[in-house]
Amino acid sequence: MDNYVEVHWLDGDTAQKTVLRSTLKGIESVLEQHPQFFRCHRAYLVNLSAVVHADGNARGYQLTLEGVNQTTPVSRSLLSAFDGRLKAISRFPIRP
């Protein structure tokens, strides 16, 4: 949302959330040295190490992240980049 970013993470088994005054693009640039972080949608940046399931088709994927009850979208324009990045660090196969 504008110049605020909600950051969600797990502290052990407890979900935590904080709000940072920054843009998602700014957070993305800070994390660019860490290949496990990927901007999968204009509104989402995810830790690919936390992906436990990816499901979808040519219209886009929906990601299930560890400890998160809702799915996270991957935009259609980023599908091939997502596939390549996830395969590089993956522990499970992607099902189209």
FENGIGI-V638732 format. One record per residue. N is the residue number from 1. RES is the residue in one small letter. PHI is phi in degrees with one decimal (none if undefined). BURIAL is 1 if it has 24 or more other C-alpha atoms within 12 Angstrom, else 0. D_FIRST is the distance of its C-alpha to the first C-alpha in Angstrom with 2 decimals. Layout:
# FENGIGI-V638732
N_RES_PHI_BURIAL_D_FIRST + N_RES_PHI_BURIAL_D_FIRST
This chain:
# FENGIGI-V638732
1_m_none_0_0.00 + 2_d_45.7_0_3.78 + 3_n_-102.9_0_6.14 + 4_y_-128.0_0_5.45 + 5_v_-125.9_0_6.49 + 6_e_-86.3_0_8.43 + 7_v_-111.9_0_11.88 + 8_h_-114.9_0_14.53 + 9_w_-154.9_0_18.20 + 10_l_-101.7_0_21.72 + 11_d_-111.6_0_24.07 + 12_g_71.9_0_27.27 + 13_d_-103.7_0_26.80 + 14_t_-100.7_0_24.22 + 15_a_-73.8_0_20.53 + 16_q_-123.1_0_18.48 + 17_k_-147.5_0_14.85 + 18_t_-142.0_0_13.41 + 19_v_-113.2_0_10.30 + 20_l_-110.2_0_10.60 + 21_r_-88.2_0_9.95 + 22_s_-167.8_0_9.56 + 23_t_-98.2_0_8.11 + 24_l_-64.6_1_8.75 + 25_k_-62.4_0_11.75 + 26_g_-65.1_0_12.97 + 27_i_-64.5_1_13.05 + 28_e_-59.4_1_14.71 + 29_s_-68.1_0_17.26 + 30_v_-66.8_0_18.14 + 31_l_-93.8_0_18.82 + 32_e_-62.9_0_20.70 + 33_q_-80.7_0_24.00 + 34_h_-114.7_0_23.35 + 35_p_-65.4_1_24.06 + 36_q_-75.6_1_22.98 + 37_f_-96.4_1_19.26 + 38_f_-141.6_1_18.18 + 39_r_-82.2_1_15.19 + 40_c_-95.4_1_16.09 + 41_h_-163.7_1_13.48 + 42_r_-61.5_0_10.83 + 43_a_-113.5_1_8.20 + 44_y_-135.6_1_10.80 + 45_l_-127.1_1_13.11 + 46_v_-121.6_1_16.10 + 47_n_-90.0_1_19.27 + 48_l_-63.0_1_21.97 + 49_s_-68.6_1_24.45 + 50_a_-93.4_1_22.78 + 51_v_-73.1_1_23.18 + 52_v_-106.2_1_26.06 + 53_h_-159.9_1_26.14 + 54_a_-126.8_1_25.05 + 55_d_-135.4_1_26.13 + 56_g_159.5_0_25.90 + 57_n_-150.5_0_27.58 + 58_a_-65.9_0_27.26 + 59_r_-85.7_0_24.41 + 60_g_134.3_1_22.23 + 61_y_-105.6_1_22.23 + 62_q_-121.3_1_20.78 + 63_l_-101.9_1_20.69 + 64_t_-107.9_1_21.80 + 65_l_-105.1_1_20.95 + 66_e_-57.2_1_23.26 + 67_g_79.4_0_22.54 + 68_v_-116.5_0_19.69 + 69_n_-83.3_0_20.65 + 70_q_-104.2_0_18.31 + 71_t_-86.8_0_18.45 + 72_t_-117.7_1_16.03 + 73_p_-79.7_1_16.51 + 74_v_-117.0_1_17.94 + 75_s_-70.2_1_17.83 + 76_r_-59.2_0_21.32 + 77_s_-69.5_0_21.22 + 78_l_-109.0_0_20.72 + 79_l_-59.7_1_23.40 + 80_s_-69.4_0_26.20 + 81_a_-64.5_0_24.27 + 82_f_-62.8_1_23.04 + 83_d_-56.5_1_26.65 + 84_g_-63.4_0_28.07 + 85_r_-67.4_1_25.82 + 86_l_-68.0_1_26.23 + 87_k_-62.2_0_29.98 + 88_a_-67.3_0_30.30 + 89_i_-119.7_0_29.14 + 90_s_-71.5_0_29.76 + 91_r_-120.6_0_31.79 + 92_f_-149.4_0_31.85 + 93_p_-79.0_0_32.43 + 94_i_-88.6_1_29.94 + 95_r_-104.5_0_31.18 + 96_p_-72.8_0_30.51
